[in-house]
Amino acid sequence: MSDHSLYDALRHIADSYGLIAMMAVFVVLVAWPFRPGARDRNDEAANMIFKDENDG
């Protein structure tokens, strides 16, 4: 197997499966805040700027 055909094979894998992998990571990162168990942490993060240093 020559270097050129190895390059072509790796490029083909990166072009097809790399795009699928990046899309999967994107979908997971976008959906992560909307998972059912995240409501409390999202509310805490949203209201963090309104807390005073002395609040508990």
BAMAR-791649 format. One line per 8 residues: number of its first residue (from 0); for each residue x, y, z of C-alpha. Coordinates in steps of 0.5 Angstrom, whole numbers. Example, Ala and Ser with C-alpha at 12.3 -4.5 7.8 and 13.67 -1.06 7.14 Angstrom:
<pts>
0 = 25/-9/16  27/-2/14 .
</pts>
This chain:
<pts>
0 = 0/0/0  3/7/-2  3/13/2  -2/16/-3  -7/11/-2  -6/11/5  -7/18/5  -13/18/1 .
8 = -16/12/5  -15/17/11  -18/23/8  -24/19/6  -25/16/13  -24/24/16  -29/26/11  -35/22/12 .
16 = -34/19/19  -31/25/22  -37/29/20  -42/24/23  -38/24/29  -38/32/30  -45/32/28  -46/27/34 .
24 = -42/31/39  -46/38/37  -53/35/38  -50/32/45  -48/39/47  -54/42/45  -59/37/48  -55/37/54 .
32 = -58/43/58  -65/40/56  -64/33/60  -69/32/65  -64/32/71  -61/39/69  -67/43/71  -64/45/78 .
40 = -57/46/76  -60/51/70  -64/55/75  -58/56/80  -54/58/74  -59/63/71  -60/66/78  -53/66/80 .
48 = -52/73/78  -58/76/83  -55/72/89  -51/77/94  -45/74/97  -48/74/104  -54/69/101  -54/62/103 .
</pts>
